[in-house]
Amino acid sequence: MRYAQLVIGPAGSGKSTYCAALVQHAQEAKRTIEVINLDPAAEHFDYTPVVDIRELIQVQDTMEDEQLHFGPNGGLVFCIEYLLENSEWLRDKIGEQDDDYILFDCPGQIELYTHLTAVKKLVKQLQNWNFNICSVFLVDVQFMTDGAKFLSGTMAALSVMVNLELPHVNILSKMDLLSKTAKKRLERFLEPDAHAILGDIELNGMSAFNEKFKKLTEAIGQIIEDYSLVRFIPLNIKKHENITDLLITIDNALQYGEDQDVKMKDFEEEDPEGIQDFTNE
């Protein structure tokens, strides 16, 4: 069995930084975690990928092609579809080593995960190659500190969960950049409370749109609360314990290591003459 995290989320949510932090953490823990870059528009990251989609195709290629003339967004979609058409290239690059643990650093185009089918097809391909996969959805915590934004981010996460149909972990990234005041405001959202969310929206002033659809907002918030559909894990990459706890959560979702054989240690038989007999004392 092989294991993979599909690291996804909006542009600027910290996906590549997350991958680099996990690689560093794994090295310190004497564990091997590798990264595959699937972002054809990437320019810089702080890890060395074992496979890089830019060796196959880059977004710039699609934008400069005389027949295609794609923009950045259309180019990203085309690149992922091109990767699917040339999936044997990816398979040859990955190899067939058992017990691989790979992070797939994906593009920051949210529609790839919410309703388009390209990434879902890629997931099916990886599963056919004997990968257990967990989707890891990152959201910048700085955009989730008031009720309206939190509700919007929650719905985006739910859309991804429904579309990909994978074990799923939601992460609030960049906690280390959040002010103390913002951290206090965030606490009410970590265990979603419909009344707290709505109260926060009203506190910030309800627009005409929010006033009109207040009952709909209440219903959405109540469903999220009642059915525990979405939960977020705060991540501060500067805290070793935080990364350790998060990795344990994801490993459990992946069933990492559960198929490995239990290692038995042979003990030498003790010398009977060296054992003191206390029965007659």
Residue pairs with C-beta under 8 A, 6 or more apart in sequence:
1 98
1 99
1 130
1 132
1 259
2 97
2 98
2 99
2 100
2 101
2 102
2 129
2 130
2 131
2 132
3 99
3 100
3 101
3 102
3 131
3 132
3 133
3 254
3 256
4 100
4 101
4 102
4 103
4 104
4 126
4 131
4 132
4 133
4 134
4 254
5 102
5 103
5 104
5 133
5 134
5 135
5 136
5 250
5 254
6 104
6 106
6 119
6 123
6 133
6 134
6 135
6 136
6 164
6 166
7 15
7 18
7 19
7 103
7 104
7 105
7 106
7 136
7 138
8 15
8 106
8 112
8 113
8 119
8 135
8 136
8 137
8 138
8 160
9 15
9 108
9 110
9 137
9 138
9 139
9 173
10 108
10 110
10 139
10 140
10 156
11 108
11 109
12 108
12 140
13 108
13 138
13 139
13 140
13 173
14 138
14 140
14 173
14 174
15 105
15 106
15 108
15 138
16 39
16 42
16 45
16 46
16 47
16 105
17 46
17 173
17 237
18 136
18 138
18 171
18 173
18 235
18 237
19 35
19 45
19 47
19 103
19 105
20 35
20 45
20 46
20 47
21 237
21 243
22 33
22 103
22 243
22 247
23 33
23 34
23 35
23 47
23 103
25 240
25 243
25 244
25 247
26 32
26 33
26 101
31 101
32 101
33 101
33 102
33 103
34 49
34 50
34 100
34 101
34 102
34 103
35 47
35 48
35 49
35 50
35 102
35 103
35 104
35 105
36 49
36 50
36 51
36 52
36 53
36 94
36 102
36 103
36 104
36 105
37 45
37 49
37 51
37 52
37 53
37 54
37 105
38 53
38 80
38 83
38 104
38 105
38 106
38 107
39 53
39 105
39 106
39 107
39 108
40 53
40 54
40 57
40 58
40 59
40 75
40 76
40 79
40 80
40 107
41 58
41 59
41 60
41 72
41 75
41 76
41 107
42 54
42 105
45 105
49 105
50 93
50 94
50 102
51 90
51 93
51 94
53 79
53 83
56 82
56 83
56 86
56 89
57 79
57 82
57 83
58 79
59 70
59 72
59 75
59 76
59 79
60 75
62 68
62 70
62 74
62 75
62 78
62 79
63 69
63 70
63 71
63 72
63 75
68 75
68 78
70 78
73 109
76 107
76 109
76 112
77 109
77 112
77 116
77 118
79 107
80 107
80 112
80 118
80 119
80 122
81 118
83 89
83 90
83 122
84 118
84 121
84 122
84 125
87 125
91 129
94 100
94 102
94 129
96 129
99 260
101 256
102 131
106 112
106 113
106 119
110 156
112 118
112 119
113 119
113 135
113 137
113 159
113 160
113 163
113 164
114 156
114 159
114 160
114 163
115 159
115 163
119 164
120 163
120 164
120 165
123 133
123 164
123 166
126 133
127 133
132 254
132 255
132 256
133 166
133 167
133 254
134 166
134 167
134 168
134 169
134 250
134 253
134 254
135 160
135 161
135 164
135 166
135 167
135 168
135 169
136 168
136 169
136 171
136 250
137 157
137 160
137 161
137 168
137 169
137 170
137 171
138 171
138 173
138 235
139 153
139 156
139 157
139 170
139 171
139 172
139 173
139 232
140 172
140 173
140 174
141 172
141 173
141 174
141 175
141 177
141 178
141 186
141 234
142 174
142 177
142 178
142 182
143 149
143 153
144 150
144 153
144 172
144 186
144 189
144 232
145 178
145 182
145 185
145 186
145 189
146 185
146 200
146 201
146 204
147 189
147 196
147 197
147 198
147 199
147 200
147 201
147 204
148 200
148 201
148 204
148 210
150 189
150 192
150 197
150 200
151 197
151 201
151 217
151 220
151 221
154 192
154 224
154 230
155 220
157 170
157 230
157 232
158 224
158 229
158 230
160 168
161 168
161 229
161 230
167 253
167 254
168 253
169 233
169 246
169 249
169 250
169 253
170 230
170 231
170 232
170 233
171 232
171 233
171 234
171 235
171 246
172 186
172 232
172 233
172 234
172 235
173 235
173 237
174 235
175 183
175 234
175 235
175 236
175 242
176 236
176 237
176 238
176 239
178 186
185 200
186 234
188 196
188 197
188 200
189 196
189 197
189 232
190 231
190 232
190 234
191 231
192 221
192 224
192 225
192 230
192 231
193 225
194 218
194 221
194 222
194 224
194 225
197 221
198 214
198 217
198 218
198 221
201 210
201 217
206 214
210 217
223 229
224 230
233 246
233 249
234 242
235 242
235 243
235 246
236 242
237 243
250 256
251 257
